[in-house]
Amino acid sequence: MVLGTSSGAGKSLMAAALCRVLLRRGETPLPFKGQNMSLNAWVDPGGGEMAYSQALQAWAAGLEPTVAMNPVLLKPQGDSTSEVIHLGRSVGVCRAEHYYRDWFRPGWAAIRQGLSDLQTSHPGGRLVLEGAGSPVEVNLQARDLTNLRLAQFLRARCLLVADIERGGVFAQIVGTLALLRPVERPLIRGILINRFRGRRELFDEGRSWLERRTGLPVLGVMPWLDELFPPEDSLDLLERKAGKPDAELEIAVLRLPSISNFSDLDPLEAEPSVRLRWVRPGEALGTPDAVVIPGSKQTLRDLEALRASGLGDDLGRYVSGGGHLFGLCGGLQMLGRSLLDPHGLEGGGGGGEHAGLGLLPLITQYGNNKATQQVCAPALWPPGSSLALEGFELHRGQSECQEPDQCRPIAEREGLGWWRAGENGGVVAGTYLHGVFDSGPWRRRWLNQLRLRRGLSLLSERQPHHGQQREALLDRLAEAFETHVNLAPLLDQA
């Protein structure tokens, strides 16, 4: 089990690295996080929701992601409430103060079921567990579902990860160990220092001090890695630097207050010729080559934030001036004329009808059913030779085009998205599909529309799926992990 001294210590990536290392050694690693709180989600082949970080770990392990790897998912939706997902399906909404009273026993049952399903489908595999936050939050320790309760249940050998970049690494480690109960302390087999900058020998004195003070080996010092991986928490977007000053295209991405599935943008961020610029409501939109409105967990509230800040009007002026605007899922819904929420499911006003940005002739109505499925359909837009539009649906609400002559489908399958030609050569378009930019050929064709307008040479559409680039990054991560971490005390069965 990979535990952390805090949220953001690097547990998710270190667990992914461990999965890839074990895979390369001929084992079958089984990634598992009992409970995750995240708005970055994935949909497995059965249509179940799970955290994207466990999907990443599954790919690192050479496995198809499945909800058994993340049996409890909490999706925050504001006002101290979260949607609760058990084994891929929504089972209700809870308030923070009632969660452990009402959901502890059902959550533990879902975790045990997920473990059983995962081990049954992969007999002989080695579980690679990831904790959540800190394992020693004293006000929550007795009710913690996914850290030391699970480690004790499985008699897991635990690696404690601390982020030296944030400062205070010695206090992080010593304080965490001091707050462990006597029965929990023997579970910790070693310490990992993460995100170290500079020559490792500069930390030799600190390493020796930690080993003397704690009686535990420092199994490794992982260097700072430049490769970008999807952050677990949207706050990590603040740590992303603009970079790529020589990029040929600038794409503005709206940093919505309730942004979700922001991993959709990773393939664009990985394009050498593209620079992403994140724009909050209230900040200047500027004149980018394209604007993307990403997904949202609270579409109506985020729509109101755009309108109240003036950014909604800026988008209208941007389109009138020939801009290229693209909406993803909730972003697509915002582009429409009206959004009907009779049951108050989407937040922001308690139900009723809400005006959209009016940039596509769409009407969206929210209902209790949630669309969760993987999709692949022939693309109708952008124009060119036949390509597939692929990704996954994860949304409430169904949209309809009110003026077919002004709102054309982007795929042969109905309801996946629409587009229209804007003023002065611009385009307004959107899709319900998350992961649409993962497809290299479709992504490059979309980028080539922007490049044509700038008079830039076209990029080859013979571009591999983003998954292949992700595989290469995972291999490099595993190589760094094996170089800098001694795994013997962790993998030793004694």
C-alpha positions in Angstrom: 0.0 0.0 0.0 1.2 3.5 -0.9 0.3 6.0 1.9 1.0 9.7 1.9 1.8 12.2 4.6 -0.8 14.5 3.0 -3.0 14.9 0.0 -0.9 15.6 -3.1 2.2 13.8 -1.8 2.3 11.8 -5.0 0.6 8.6 -4.0 -1.3 8.1 -7.3 1.8 8.4 -9.5 3.9 6.3 -7.2 1.2 3.6 -7.1 1.1 3.8 -11.0 4.9 3.5 -11.1 4.8 0.4 -8.8 2.2 -1.2 -11.0 4.3 -0.7 -14.1 7.5 -2.0 -12.4 5.6 -5.2 -11.3 4.2 -5.7 -14.8 7.7 -5.4 -16.3 8.8 -8.0 -13.8 6.2 -10.5 -15.0 3.6 -10.0 -12.2 -0.1 -9.1 -12.4 -0.4 -5.9 -10.3 -4.0 -5.1 -9.3 -4.5 -1.4 -8.5 -7.0 -0.6 -5.9 -8.2 2.6 -4.1 -11.1 1.8 -1.8 -12.5 5.3 -1.7 -11.5 8.3 -3.8 -12.9 11.8 -3.9 -12.4 13.3 -7.4 -14.2 15.0 -10.3 -11.8 13.5 -12.8 -13.6 10.3 -13.7 -13.5 7.5 -16.2 -16.2 5.1 -17.5 -15.3 1.4 -17.7 -16.6 -1.0 -20.4 -19.6 -1.8 -18.3 -20.6 1.8 -18.1 -19.5 2.3 -14.4 -17.9 5.4 -13.0 -14.5 5.3 -11.4 -11.7 7.8 -10.6 -9.4 8.6 -13.5 -6.3 8.0 -11.3 -7.3 4.3 -10.9 -7.8 4.1 -14.7 -4.3 5.4 -15.1 -3.0 2.8 -12.6 -4.9 0.1 -14.5 -3.2 1.1 -17.8 0.2 1.1 -15.9 -0.7 -2.5 -14.8 -1.6 -3.5 -18.4 -5.2 -4.0 -17.4 -8.6 -2.7 -18.6 -9.9 -0.2 -16.0 -12.8 -1.6 -14.0 -14.9 -0.1 -11.2 -13.7 -2.9 -8.8 -10.5 -1.0 -8.7 -12.3 2.0 -7.1 -15.5 0.8 -5.5 -16.3 4.1 -3.7 -16.1 7.4 -5.6 -17.3 10.7 -4.1 -17.9 13.5 -6.5 -18.1 16.9 -4.7 -21.0 19.1 -5.9 -20.8 22.1 -3.6 -22.5 23.1 -0.3 -20.6 20.3 1.5 -22.4 17.7 -0.5 -21.1 14.9 -2.7 -22.6 12.4 -5.1 -21.8 8.9 -3.9 -20.8 6.2 -6.4 -20.7 2.6 -5.3 -19.2 0.0 -7.7 -19.7 2.4 -10.6 -23.3 3.4 -9.9 -24.8 6.5 -8.3 -26.4 5.6 -5.0 -27.3 9.0 -3.7 -26.1 12.4 -2.4 -24.8 13.0 1.1 -23.8 15.9 3.3 -20.3 15.8 4.7 -21.5 15.8 8.3 -23.7 12.7 7.7 -21.4 10.7 5.5 -19.8 8.4 8.2 -23.2 8.0 10.0 -25.1 7.0 6.9 -22.5 5.6 4.4 -19.7 4.0 6.4 -21.2 0.5 6.5 -22.4 0.5 2.8 -19.0 1.9 1.8 -17.1 -0.8 3.6 -19.3 -3.4 2.0 -18.7 -1.9 -1.5 -14.9 -2.0 -0.8 -15.0 -5.6 0.2 -17.0 -6.5 -2.8 -14.6 -4.6 -5.1 -11.7 -6.5 -3.6 -13.5 -9.8 -4.1 -14.4 -9.0 -7.7 -10.9 -7.8 -8.5 -9.1 -10.8 -7.0 -11.6 -13.3 -8.5 -11.1 -11.9 -12.0 -7.3 -11.9 -11.6 -6.3 -14.9 -9.4 -2.7 -14.7 -8.3 -2.4 -11.0 -8.8 -0.7 -8.7 -6.4 -2.8 -5.9 -4.9 -1.2 -2.4 -5.2 -3.3 -0.2 -2.8 -3.4 3.5 -2.7 -4.4 5.4 0.4 -6.3 8.7 0.5 -5.1 12.0 2.0 -3.3 11.4 5.3 -3.8 8.1 7.2 -3.6 9.9 10.6 -6.4 12.5 10.5 -7.2 12.0 14.2 -10.8 13.2 13.9 -11.5 10.6 11.2 -9.2 7.7 12.0 -11.8 5.5 13.6 -14.1 5.9 10.6 -11.4 5.9 7.8 -12.5 3.5 5.1 -9.5 3.5 2.8 -6.2 3.8 4.7 -5.1 1.9 7.7 -8.4 0.0 8.2 -7.9 -1.5 4.8 -4.1 -2.0 5.3 -4.8 -3.9 8.5 -7.6 -5.9 6.9 -5.2 -7.1 4.2 -2.0 -7.0 6.3 -0.5 -4.8 3.6 3.1 -3.7 3.5 3.0 0.1 3.5 5.2 2.7 1.8 5.0 6.2 3.3 5.4 8.9 0.7 6.3 12.5 1.6 6.6 15.5 -0.8 9.8 17.4 -0.1 8.8 20.2 -2.6 6.2 21.5 -0.2 8.7 21.9 2.7 8.6 20.5 6.2 9.3 16.9 5.1 10.9 15.8 8.4 7.9 17.0 10.4 5.5 15.4 7.9 7.1 12.0 8.3 7.9 12.0 12.1 4.5 13.5 12.8 2.6 10.9 10.7 4.5 8.0 12.4 3.9 9.5 15.9 0.2 9.5 15.3 -0.1 5.9 14.3 -1.5 3.5 16.8 0.8 0.7 18.1 -1.0 -1.9 16.0 -0.6 0.2 12.9 3.1 1.1 13.2 4.5 -2.3 12.1 2.6 -2.0 8.8 5.0 0.8 7.6 8.0 -0.8 5.8 9.7 2.2 4.5 9.7 5.9 3.5 9.9 7.5 0.1 10.9 11.1 -0.4 9.2 12.5 -3.5 9.9 15.4 -5.9 13.5 16.1 -4.8 15.3 18.8 -6.8 19.1 18.7 -7.2 21.8 16.1 -6.5 20.5 13.3 -4.3 23.7 13.2 -2.2 22.6 16.6 -0.8 19.9 14.7 1.1 22.2 12.1 2.5 22.4 13.7 6.0 18.6 14.1 6.1 18.2 10.5 5.0 20.5 9.3 7.8 18.7 11.4 10.4 15.3 10.0 9.3 16.4 6.5 9.5 17.9 7.0 13.0 14.9 8.9 14.2 12.2 6.6 12.9 13.9 3.2 12.7 12.6 2.8 9.1 14.6 2.7 5.9 14.3 5.5 3.4 13.7 3.3 0.4 14.3 6.0 -2.1 14.5 9.7 -3.1 12.4 10.3 -6.3 13.5 13.2 -8.4 11.3 15.9 -9.7 9.7 14.7 -13.0 9.0 17.1 -15.8 6.4 14.9 -17.5 2.8 16.1 -16.9 0.3 13.6 -15.7 -3.4 14.3 -14.8 -3.6 15.8 -11.4 -5.9 14.2 -8.9 -7.3 17.4 -7.6 -8.3 20.4 -9.8 -6.4 22.7 -7.4 -3.2 21.2 -8.9 -4.1 23.1 -12.1 -2.7 26.2 -10.3 0.7 24.5 -10.2 0.8 24.0 -14.0 3.1 26.5 -15.7 2.3 28.1 -19.0 5.5 26.8 -20.7 6.2 26.4 -24.4 6.9 30.0 -25.3 7.5 28.9 -28.9 4.1 27.2 -29.4 2.3 28.1 -32.6 -1.2 27.9 -31.2 -2.7 29.2 -28.0 -5.9 27.6 -26.7 -7.7 29.2 -23.8 -9.4 26.7 -21.4 -12.0 28.1 -19.0 -11.1 27.3 -15.4 -14.7 26.8 -14.2 -15.3 26.8 -10.5 -16.6 23.2 -10.6 -14.5 21.9 -13.5 -14.6 18.2 -14.0 -12.8 15.7 -16.2 -10.0 18.1 -16.9 -7.8 15.2 -18.0 -9.7 15.7 -21.4 -7.2 18.4 -22.0 -4.0 16.4 -21.4 -3.6 15.3 -25.1 -3.7 19.0 -26.2 -1.3 19.9 -23.5 1.1 17.2 -24.8 1.0 18.7 -28.3 4.4 20.4 -28.9 2.8 23.2 -31.0 0.0 24.0 -28.5 0.1 26.2 -25.4 -2.9 26.0 -23.1 -3.8 29.1 -21.1 -6.3 28.6 -18.2 -8.7 31.5 -17.8 -10.8 32.0 -14.7 -14.1 33.9 -14.7 -13.1 37.6 -14.3 -9.8 37.2 -16.2 -9.3 38.5 -19.7 -10.1 36.1 -22.5 -7.8 37.7 -25.0 -7.6 36.5 -28.6 -6.6 32.8 -28.5 -6.8 30.6 -31.5 -9.6 28.6 -29.8 -11.5 28.5 -26.5 -12.5 25.3 -24.8 -15.3 25.1 -22.2 -14.6 21.9 -20.3 -16.9 19.7 -18.3 -18.6 20.8 -15.0 -20.1 19.0 -12.0 -22.4 22.0 -11.5 -23.2 23.3 -15.0 -25.8 25.8 -14.0 -23.7 27.4 -11.3 -20.7 27.6 -13.5 -22.8 29.1 -16.3 -23.9 31.8 -13.8 -20.3 32.4 -12.8 -19.5 33.0 -16.5 -22.4 35.4 -16.9 -21.8 37.3 -13.6 -18.1 37.8 -14.4 -18.7 39.1 -17.9 -16.9 36.1 -19.4 -20.1 34.9 -21.0 -20.4 38.2 -23.0 -16.7 38.0 -23.9 -17.4 34.5 -25.4 -20.2 36.0 -27.5 -17.9 38.8 -28.8 -15.2 36.3 -29.4 -17.5 34.1 -31.6 -18.8 37.2 -33.5 -15.2 38.2 -34.2 -14.5 34.8 -35.9 -13.4 32.8 -32.9 -13.4 29.0 -32.6 -15.3 27.8 -29.5 -15.6 24.2 -28.4 -17.6 22.8 -25.5 -17.1 19.5 -23.7 -20.1 17.8 -22.0 -21.3 20.5 -19.5 -19.5 23.0 -21.7 -21.6 21.9 -24.7 -24.8 22.4 -22.6 -23.7 25.9 -21.7 -23.5 26.8 -25.4 -27.2 26.2 -25.9 -30.2 28.5 -25.6 -31.8 27.0 -22.5 -31.3 24.4 -19.9 -34.3 22.9 -18.2 -33.8 21.5 -14.7 -37.2 20.6 -13.3 -35.9 18.5 -10.5 -33.0 20.7 -9.4 -30.4 18.1 -10.2 -27.7 20.3 -11.7 -27.4 23.0 -9.0 -27.7 26.7 -9.4 -31.2 28.0 -8.8 -33.1 25.0 -7.5 -34.7 23.9 -10.8 -36.6 25.6 -13.5 -35.4 27.0 -16.8 -32.1 28.7 -17.3 -30.8 30.7 -20.2 -27.6 29.4 -21.9 -25.0 31.3 -23.8 -27.2 31.1 -26.9 -24.3 30.2 -29.2 -25.9 26.9 -30.4 -29.6 26.4 -31.0 -29.8 23.6 -28.3 -32.3 22.9 -25.5 -31.1 20.6 -22.7 -33.3 18.9 -20.2 -32.0 17.2 -17.1 -33.5 14.0 -15.8 -32.6 11.4 -13.2 -30.9 9.0 -15.7 -27.2 9.4 -16.2 -25.6 8.5 -19.6 -22.4 6.4 -18.8 -21.0 4.5 -21.7 -18.0 4.2 -24.0 -18.7 5.3 -27.6 -17.1 5.1 -31.0 -18.9 6.5 -34.1 -18.0 7.8 -37.5 -17.2 11.5 -37.3 -18.9 14.0 -39.6 -16.9 17.0 -38.4 -14.3 18.4 -38.9 -14.7 17.6 -42.6 -12.3 15.3 -44.4 -11.6 11.6 -44.9 -13.4 9.1 -42.6 -12.4 9.3 -38.9 -13.8 7.8 -35.7 -15.2 10.0 -32.9 -14.5 8.1 -29.7 -14.6 8.7 -26.0 -17.1 8.1 -23.2 -20.4 9.7 -22.1 -20.7 10.7 -18.4 -23.6 13.2 -18.0 -27.1 14.0 -17.0 -29.3 15.8 -19.5 -30.2 15.3 -23.1 -29.8 18.0 -25.7 -31.8 18.6 -28.9 -31.1 20.9 -31.8 -34.0 23.2 -32.5 -32.8 24.4 -35.9 -31.2 21.6 -37.9 -30.1 23.9 -40.7 -28.1 25.9 -38.1 -26.9 23.0 -36.0 -25.3 20.0 -37.7 -24.3 16.8 -35.9 -20.5 16.1 -35.5 -21.0 12.3 -35.6 -23.3 9.8 -37.4 -24.6 8.7 -34.0 -27.4 11.0 -32.9 -26.9 13.2 -29.8 -23.1 13.1 -29.5 -22.5 16.7 -30.4 -23.2 19.6 -32.9 -21.5 22.4 -34.7 -22.3 25.5 -36.7 -20.3 27.9 -38.8 -19.8 31.2 -36.9 -19.3 34.7 -38.1 -16.1 35.7 -40.0 -14.9 32.1 -40.5 -15.3 31.0 -36.9 -16.9 27.8 -35.5 -19.0 26.9 -32.5 -19.1 23.2 -31.7 -19.3 20.8 -28.8 -19.6 17.1 -27.9 -20.8 15.0 -25.0 -17.8 12.8 -25.3 -15.0 12.9 -22.8 -11.6 11.8 -24.1 -12.4 13.0 -27.6 -8.9 14.5 -27.9 -7.3 11.2 -27.1 -7.7 10.1 -30.7 -4.6 11.4 -32.5 -6.1 11.7 -36.0 -9.2 13.5 -34.8 -7.3 15.8 -32.5 -4.9 16.7 -35.3 -7.7 17.4 -37.8 -9.3 19.7 -35.2 -6.0 21.5 -34.7 -5.4 21.8 -38.4 -8.6 23.9 -38.7 -6.9 26.4 -36.4 -3.6 26.2 -38.3 -5.2 26.8 -41.7 -6.7 30.1 -40.4 -3.2 31.1 -39.2 -1.5 30.1 -42.5 0.5 27.4 -40.7 1.6 24.2 -42.2 -0.7 21.2 -41.5 0.2 18.6 -39.0 0.2 14.9 -40.0 -3.1 13.2 -39.1 -1.2 9.9 -38.8 -0.8 10.5 -35.1 -1.1 7.7 -32.6 -3.7 7.5 -29.9 -2.8 9.5 -26.8 -2.7 6.2 -24.9 0.6 5.3 -26.7 2.2 8.5 -25.5 0.9 7.7 -22.0 2.4 4.3 -22.2 5.8 5.8 -23.0 5.5 8.2 -20.0 4.6 5.3 -17.7 7.6 3.3 -18.9 9.9 6.3 -18.1 8.2 6.7 -14.7 8.8 3.0 -14.0 12.5 3.3 -15.0 13.0 6.3 -12.7 11.2 4.4 -9.9 13.4 1.4 -10.3 16.5 3.5 -10.5 15.8 5.5 -7.3 13.8 3.2 -5.1 14.8 -0.1 -3.3 11.7 -2.2 -3.5 13.0 -5.3 -1.7 11.7 -4.4 1.8 8.3 -3.5 0.3 7.9 -6.7 -1.8 9.5 -9.1 0.7 6.7 -11.4 1.9 8.3 -11.9 5.3 
